[in-house]
Structures are given as structure tokens and as C-alpha cells.
Amino acid sequence: MKSDGSLTTEAKPDDEDERPGLGRQFTTLWTAASSSSIGEGVSMAAAPLMASTFTDDPRLIAGVSMALTLPYALFGIPAGVLVDRVDRRRTMVRIDLFRGCLITGFVLSVALGFGSLWALYACFFLIGTCETFFRNAAQILVPSVVPERHLVAANGRIMGSETVGNQFVGPLIGSSLFLLAPAVPFGVNAATFFASAFLLTRLRLPPGDHRPRPAAGRPRLITDMATGLRWLFGNRLLRTLSFTAGAINLVYTGALAVLVVYAHRELGLSDLGYGALVACQAVGAISAAKLSPSLVRRIGNGRALVSVVTAIGCSNLVIWLVPQVWAVGAALALGACASVTWNTVAVVLRQTLVPKDLQGRVNSIYRLFAWGALPLGAGLAGVISKSHGTPAVYALGVGLMAVVAIRLALSLRTWFPTPGPR
């Protein structure tokens, strides 16, 4: 990476090609994140299935994803400001404890026969609110436990395991347990949140890396927000990536929000079959975790990011035109591989380009554009599926990703130097 933040395709030194030993503290953070991700995957597979027991309207089923992701747009900026002001590790522990108690309460309501679609929405809205704070803090902690030269490998490992938990282990467990009793998958999720909280209490950080900023002389909340906004918009690279990430999330979240409807109506799958279909994404996630560091070294960050957008478009193309279980499974794996690769590159860029004391605020502005598209994508997908059929959601995704890929390639063309001799 050049000093001005531009991207290069130069190879890394040989010593960085080796698989790093990332250390005990990283292992603790990674294990906590993996535990939490498995629980989230369990619930994310069970929630649409539960919603489908209350209604067959795809708009209302997609509303589960919308309830989960709406807080990203509503609270993304305040979350980033507050994360820069608090003890991050301690806050993450408290968030996981709260989420565990919240899911436990929902489990009891379902078991006692008081479950409803609106209760499901409310629960997932609060879970999403917690996640807005939790993820912001977690990403900032990674550079505190891993040397900068190993950030690509560390983030790739975390995001790969999160995707495997969310989209492979979790969905298989969630869809299987849902057949036993609708409340059981959510109970498993509560247990994983409590396990994550315990592991985070064992995390040890360098002195000062997790301490809150002193209250004396601290700027007002609005002033802190404006500081993060100015910094992000002053960096052309991260500004471009934030808007591109929003477009990707619009398409990707929309595709997943109506996948249960597509699996039932177009592919004729059972609830368990739907869980197995979602789990196909793990193949791509595992591949990305292993291959994305070497891919970035070989073709450079810029080319990797454009390839990601193209791959997501191709994934939607296959689902649209080839409504066969094997083809849709392969397409989901491709989309997951692309998503993990994008996150690995984009997160490392933010961790290395943004000053440490601004990371919470800048990340929150970035996520406003990137994650703010999540509820919009879920909501639009439900409306389009209801009026034009579920395949139309994937058709529109193909067109949008084609436009975004071309626009991104033109924006980043100055970071595509002609490769020299190897």
C-alpha cells in the first residue's frame, strides 16, 4: 500500500507468506466470535421458518431480516461514537449477556404459547441494535491483539469462521432443531451468547487499548459524528468502498431475505432442505478464509474488490436462470466466498488507514452507507417477490451488480498498475 492510501499489486515479502501464529489473545477473541456466530446462524435459519408459520406473505417473512438490520441504519453512527468512549471489551461482555437474556425471554414466550410475528420482529430488532455496537467494537480490537502484517490473515480467519457459523453449522442445527420444537433453536442461540460473554472476560489487551476516553474535555456527540464524517469523505478510497458496500448489501441481503420462499416455491425443498441449502455458503466462506490472503497478494486489493462484485452478480445470475438445487447451492457458495473476501480486504484497509482514535467514528459512518442498505434490501426484496415473483429479485440483483462492477473498476483504475515480471 502506498503512503497516500492507494493500492498496489506488489508481492509481499516471503516471510509474510507463511501462516502466522496469531497468539492466545487472538484465539480467545476468535473463539468468542465463532461461538456467537453459530448461535446467530441457528436463529437466522429458524426465524424465517417460524415467521412462515405465522404468515405466507413474503413481505412479512422478509420483515424478519429487515427488523434485524434496521438498527444498522438507525444507530450505526451513535454506536461508533460511543465505542470510542467506552471500555470496548467490557461493553462487548455486557452486550452478549443482554442478548443471551433477551433470547431466553423469547424462548419462554414461544414455549408458553405467547409467540407471535411481532414478538419475533421486536426480538430481532433488539438483537440487531446490540450487534451494531458489538461488531464495531470487535473489529477495532483485532489490531490490538494481532500485528499489522497479519491483519489480512486474522480478519480472514474471523470472517470465515463467522460465515461458517452463520451459514453452515448454525443453519443445519437451527433447521434440524426447529423440526423438534420451534423454541429450541433460540435456546441454543442464548447459550452461545453466554459462552461468548464468558470467553471475552478472559481476553487480555495491551494497557490503554480498551480504556474509555476521559469525560473531561470530551467533544459533544454531534461534534464527534462530524469528525468521523469529514475524515471518511476526505478519503476517496474508503468513501468509494462505503457506497459500493451499500450496493452489495442491498443485493446480497435481498437475495437471502426471500431465499426461504424461493426454496419452498421454486425448488420444492422442505424446511430441513432449506437449512442445508443455506449451509452451502460455508463452502465459499471456508475457501475465502484460506485463499483470500494469497489472492490479494497476487492480484492486488483493487482487482480483488472488483472480482468480488462480479462474483456476486454471477451468483444471482445462476439462481435466476438455473432453478436447480445443485446450481443454487453452488451460487450461494460463490456469493459467500465473494462476501468474505470483500470484508477481509475492506476491514483491513479501514484498520490500517484510519487513525486509531478515530476508528469507531469513521467505521460508524462507513457502516451507515454499507449496513444502512441491509434493511432496504430486505424490504425491497419482499415487495418485489410479492408483486413479480421471487426470481425477479435475483434478476434485478444481476443488473445492479453489473453496473456497480463497472463503476468500481473505473473508480479504482489508477490502482491497477500493469503487473511487472515475476
Residue pairs with C-beta under 8 A, 6 or more apart in sequence:
1 7
1 8
1 301
1 352
2 8
5 235
5 237
5 353
6 237
6 414
6 415
7 237
7 300
7 301
7 302
7 412
7 415
8 300
8 415
8 417
9 298
9 299
9 300
9 302
9 303
9 416
9 417
9 419
11 297
11 298
11 422
12 297
16 149
17 294
17 297
19 153
20 147
20 149
20 150
20 153
20 154
22 30
22 145
22 146
22 150
22 153
22 154
22 157
23 145
23 146
25 145
25 203
25 204
25 205
26 142
26 145
26 146
26 154
28 199
28 200
28 202
28 203
29 138
29 141
29 142
29 145
29 158
29 200
29 203
30 157
30 158
30 161
31 199
32 195
32 196
32 199
32 200
32 203
33 138
33 158
33 161
33 162
33 196
34 161
34 162
34 164
34 165
35 165
35 192
35 195
35 196
35 199
36 96
36 165
36 192
36 193
36 196
37 161
37 162
37 163
37 164
37 165
37 166
37 170
38 165
38 166
38 169
38 170
38 173
38 192
39 165
39 170
39 188
39 189
39 190
39 191
39 192
39 193
39 196
40 165
40 166
40 170
40 189
40 192
41 165
41 166
41 167
41 168
41 169
41 170
41 171
41 173
41 174
42 170
42 171
42 173
42 174
42 177
42 185
42 186
42 188
42 189
42 192
43 103
43 127
43 170
43 174
43 185
43 186
43 189
44 68
44 166
44 170
44 171
44 174
45 170
45 171
45 172
45 173
45 174
45 175
45 178
45 185
45 274
45 275
45 278
46 174
46 175
46 177
46 178
46 182
46 185
46 186
47 64
47 120
47 124
48 61
48 64
48 65
48 260
49 174
49 175
49 178
49 182
49 260
49 271
49 274
50 110
50 115
50 120
50 178
50 182
51 60
51 61
51 63
51 64
51 117
51 120
52 61
52 260
52 264
53 182
54 60
54 116
54 117
54 120
55 61
55 117
57 386
58 258
58 261
58 382
58 385
58 386
58 390
59 379
59 382
59 383
59 385
59 386
60 117
60 382
61 257
61 258
61 260
61 261
61 382
62 257
62 258
62 378
62 379
62 381
62 382
62 385
63 117
63 121
63 378
63 379
63 382
64 120
64 121
64 124
64 257
65 253
65 256
65 257
65 374
65 375
65 378
66 257
66 375
66 378
66 379
66 382
67 120
67 121
67 122
67 124
67 125
67 128
67 375
68 124
68 125
68 127
68 128
68 131
69 128
69 253
69 371
69 374
69 375
69 378
70 125
70 128
70 374
70 375
71 125
71 128
71 129
71 131
71 132
72 128
72 131
72 132
72 367
72 371
72 372
72 374
72 375
73 368
73 371
73 372
73 374
73 375
73 376
74 129
75 129
75 132
75 133
76 132
76 364
76 365
76 367
76 368
76 371
76 372
77 225
77 228
77 364
77 365
77 368
78 221
78 225
78 364
79 132
79 133
79 136
79 364
80 136
80 228
80 360
80 361
80 362
80 363
80 364
80 365
80 367
81 221
81 224
81 225
81 228
81 360
81 361
81 364
82 133
82 360
83 91
83 133
83 136
83 137
83 140
83 360
83 363
83 364
84 213
84 224
84 357
84 358
84 359
84 360
84 361
85 212
85 213
85 218
86 212
87 210
87 211
87 212
88 137
88 140
88 141
88 210
89 137
89 141
89 200
89 203
89 205
89 210
90 210
91 133
91 137
92 134
92 137
92 138
92 200
93 197
93 200
93 201
94 197
95 130
95 133
95 134
96 134
96 193
96 194
96 196
96 197
96 200
97 193
97 194
97 197
98 130
99 127
99 130
99 190
99 193
100 190
100 191
100 193
100 194
100 197
101 190
102 123
102 126
102 127
102 130
103 123
103 127
103 186
103 187
103 189
103 190
103 193
104 187
104 190
106 115
106 119
106 120
106 123
106 186
107 183
107 186
107 187
107 190
109 115
109 119
110 182
110 183
110 186
111 181
111 183
115 182
115 183
132 367
132 371
136 360
136 363
136 364
136 367
137 360
139 347
139 350
139 351
139 359
139 363
140 351
140 359
140 360
140 363
141 203
141 205
141 209
141 210
142 151
142 154
142 155
142 158
142 347
142 351
143 151
143 351
143 356
144 205
144 206
144 209
144 210
145 203
145 205
146 154
148 351
148 352
151 348
151 351
151 352
152 292
152 293
152 296
152 344
152 345
152 348
153 293
155 343
155 344
155 347
155 348
155 351
156 288
156 289
156 292
156 293
156 340
156 344
157 289
159 285
159 288
159 289
159 340
159 343
159 344
159 347
160 285
160 286
160 288
160 289
160 290
160 340
161 289
163 281
163 282
163 284
163 285
163 288
163 289
163 336
163 339
163 340
164 282
164 285
164 286
167 278
167 279
167 281
167 282
167 285
167 336
168 279
168 281
168 282
168 283
168 285
169 279
169 282
171 275
171 276
171 278
171 279
172 275
172 276
172 279
173 185
173 188
174 185
174 188
174 275
175 271
175 272
175 274
175 275
175 276
175 278
176 272
176 275
177 184
177 185
177 188
178 184
178 185
178 271
179 271
179 272
219 227
224 361
225 361
225 364
225 365
227 358
227 361
228 358
228 360
228 361
228 362
228 364
228 365
229 365
231 354
231 355
231 358
231 361
231 362
232 238
232 239
232 242
232 362
232 365
232 366
233 239
235 353
237 349
237 353
238 349
238 350
238 353
238 354
238 362
238 366
240 408
240 411
240 412
241 305
241 346
241 349
241 366
242 365
242 366
242 369
242 370
243 369
244 305
244 309
244 404
244 407
244 408
245 342
245 346
245 366
245 369
245 370
245 373
246 369
246 370
246 372
246 373
247 373
247 400
247 401
247 404
248 308
248 309
248 312
248 339
248 342
248 401
248 404
249 370
249 371
249 373
249 374
249 377
250 373
250 374
250 376
250 377
250 380
250 400
251 312
251 316
251 377
251 397
251 400
251 401
252 312
252 335
252 339
252 377
253 373
253 374
253 375
253 377
253 378
253 381
254 377
254 378
254 380
254 381
254 384
254 393
254 397
255 315
255 316
255 319
255 335
255 381
255 393
255 394
255 397
257 377
257 378
257 381
257 382
258 381
258 382
258 385
258 390
258 393
259 274
259 277
259 278
260 274
261 385
261 390
262 319
262 328
262 390
262 391
263 269
263 273
263 274
263 277
264 274
265 390
266 323
266 390
266 391
267 273
267 277
267 323
267 324
267 325
267 328
269 277
269 325
273 325
277 325
277 328
277 329
277 332
278 332
280 328
280 329
280 330
280 332
280 333
281 332
281 333
281 335
281 336
282 333
282 336
283 333
283 336
283 337
284 332
284 333
284 334
284 335
284 336
284 337
284 338
284 339
284 340
285 336
285 337
285 339
285 340
287 333
287 337
288 336
288 337
288 338
288 339
288 340
288 341
288 344
289 340
292 304
292 340
292 341
292 344
292 345
293 344
295 304
295 341
296 304
296 341
296 344
296 345
299 307
300 415
300 416
301 345
301 349
301 415
302 412
302 415
302 416
303 416
304 341
304 345
305 342
305 345
305 346
305 408
305 412
306 405
306 408
306 409
306 412
307 338
307 341
308 338
308 339
308 341
308 342
308 345
309 338
309 342
309 401
309 404
309 405
309 408
310 401
310 405
311 334
311 335
311 337
311 338
312 335
312 338
312 339
312 397
312 401
313 397
313 398
313 400
313 401
313 402
313 405
314 331
314 334
315 331
315 332
315 334
315 335
315 338
316 331
316 335
316 394
316 395
316 397
316 398
316 401
317 331
317 394
317 398
318 327
318 328
318 330
318 331
318 334
319 327
319 328
319 331
319 332
319 391
319 394
320 391
320 394
320 395
320 397
320 398
322 328
322 331
323 391
350 359
350 362
350 363
350 366
351 359
354 362
354 363
381 393
384 392
384 393
384 396
385 392
385 393
